[in-house]
């Protein structure tokens, strides 16, 4: 009974992780497209990409709710006698089922998900860096039009200091 219950929970967990991987991959693709739109200055396309990203984030939230419900259901199952507090606990509880399979699908999906999320984070940093540089350039241009001159000097500690006059 316990093995059958774990196998059913394992199937549901794989479904959740597959959706997480697909949605996060789509999010990564949109984040890369967002960077291209930033580089080319296509503001209308950027607005569309941000709206599409929001839809994906909402879908991820829905699947996160399903994962939480799966964990609650497993915790409530008296036959399992487990307490799962996190996704890693869920994966650890399902490891006996994975060991019987030819491919550790859940563990592989989780590794893939972690990789995609780290790529999204790196791309978001690139996007943020681009936006920060663009804002700095715009502020310098704005100061130039208003007659303020922008100077950069070096202090005694070797660090640069900016001054506007």
C-alpha positions in Angstrom: 0.0 0.0 0.0 2.8 2.4 1.0 4.7 1.7 -2.2 1.7 2.2 -4.4 0.9 5.5 -2.7 4.5 6.7 -3.2 4.4 5.7 -6.8 1.2 7.7 -7.3 2.7 10.7 -5.5 5.8 10.3 -7.6 3.8 10.5 -10.8 2.1 13.7 -9.6 5.4 15.2 -8.5 6.9 14.5 -12.0 4.0 16.2 -13.6 4.5 19.3 -11.4 8.3 19.4 -12.1 7.7 19.0 -15.8 5.5 22.0 -15.8 8.0 23.9 -13.7 10.8 23.1 -16.2 8.7 24.1 -19.2 7.4 27.3 -17.7 10.9 28.3 -16.4 12.4 27.6 -19.8 9.8 29.8 -21.4 10.6 32.5 -18.8 14.3 32.2 -19.7 13.5 32.6 -23.4 11.5 35.7 -22.7 14.2 37.1 -20.5 16.7 36.7 -23.3 14.2 38.3 -25.7 13.8 41.1 -23.2 17.6 41.8 -23.3 17.5 41.9 -27.1 14.6 44.3 -27.0 16.6 46.5 -24.6 19.6 46.5 -26.9 17.6 47.4 -29.9 15.5 50.0 -28.0 12.2 48.4 -29.0 10.0 49.6 -26.1 6.7 48.3 -27.5 8.2 44.8 -27.8 9.6 45.1 -24.3 6.1 45.9 -22.9 4.7 42.9 -24.6 7.5 40.6 -23.3 6.9 41.9 -19.7 3.2 41.1 -20.0 3.9 37.6 -21.3 6.4 37.1 -18.5 3.7 38.0 -16.0 1.4 35.3 -17.4 4.1 32.7 -17.0 4.9 33.8 -13.4 1.2 33.4 -12.6 1.2 29.9 -14.1 4.3 29.0 -12.0 2.4 30.2 -9.0 -0.5 28.0 -9.8 1.8 25.0 -10.1 3.5 26.0 -6.9 0.1 25.8 -5.2 -0.4 22.3 -6.7 3.0 21.2 -5.3 2.0 22.6 -1.9 -1.2 20.7 -2.0 0.7 17.5 -2.9 3.0 18.0 0.1 0.0 18.6 2.4 -1.8 15.5 1.0 1.3 13.4 1.6 1.7 14.7 5.1 -1.9 13.9 5.8 -1.5 10.3 4.6 -1.2 8.1 7.7 0.3 5.2 5.7 3.4 7.3 4.8 4.1 8.7 8.3 6.3 11.5 6.9 6.6 15.2 7.4 7.6 17.1 4.3 8.4 20.7 4.7 10.1 21.6 1.5 10.6 20.5 -2.1 13.9 18.8 -1.3 12.1 16.8 1.5 9.6 15.8 -1.1 12.3 14.6 -3.5 14.0 12.7 -0.6 10.8 10.9 0.4 10.3 9.8 -3.2 13.8 8.6 -3.7 12.9 4.9 -3.0 10.5 5.1 -6.0 13.2 6.7 -8.1 15.6 3.9 -7.2 13.3 1.3 -8.7 13.1 3.2 -12.0 15.6 3.1 -14.9 15.9 6.9 -14.9 15.7 9.1 -11.9 13.2 11.4 -13.6 12.3 13.6 -10.6 15.9 14.2 -9.6 16.8 14.9 -13.3 13.9 17.4 -13.6 14.9 19.0 -10.4 18.5 19.4 -11.5 17.3 20.9 -14.8 15.0 23.3 -13.0 17.8 24.5 -10.8 20.0 25.1 -13.9 17.3 27.0 -15.7 16.5 29.2 -12.7 20.2 30.0 -12.3 20.3 31.0 -16.0 17.3 33.2 -15.5 19.0 34.9 -12.6 22.1 35.5 -14.6 20.2 37.0 -17.5 18.2 39.2 -15.2 21.5 40.5 -13.8 22.6 41.3 -17.4 19.3 43.1 -18.0 19.5 45.1 -14.8 23.1 46.1 -15.6 22.1 47.3 -19.0 19.2 49.3 -17.5 21.5 50.8 -14.9 24.0 51.9 -17.5 21.3 53.3 -19.7 19.8 55.3 -16.8 23.3 56.6 -15.9 23.9 57.7 -19.6 20.4 59.4 -19.7 21.1 61.3 -16.5 24.5 62.4 -17.8 22.8 63.6 -21.1 20.1 65.4 -19.1 22.8 67.1 -17.0 24.6 68.1 -20.1 21.5 69.7 -21.6 20.9 71.7 -18.4 24.5 73.1 -18.5 25.9 71.0 -15.7 29.3 69.6 -16.4 30.2 66.1 -15.1 33.7 65.4 -13.9 35.3 62.2 -12.6 38.3 62.5 -10.4 40.4 60.1 -8.3 40.6 60.4 -4.6 43.6 59.6 -2.3 42.4 56.0 -2.0 42.3 55.5 -5.8 38.5 55.4 -6.0 36.7 57.6 -8.5 34.5 60.4 -7.4 32.0 62.2 -9.6 31.3 65.9 -9.3 28.8 68.0 -11.2 29.4 71.7 -11.7 
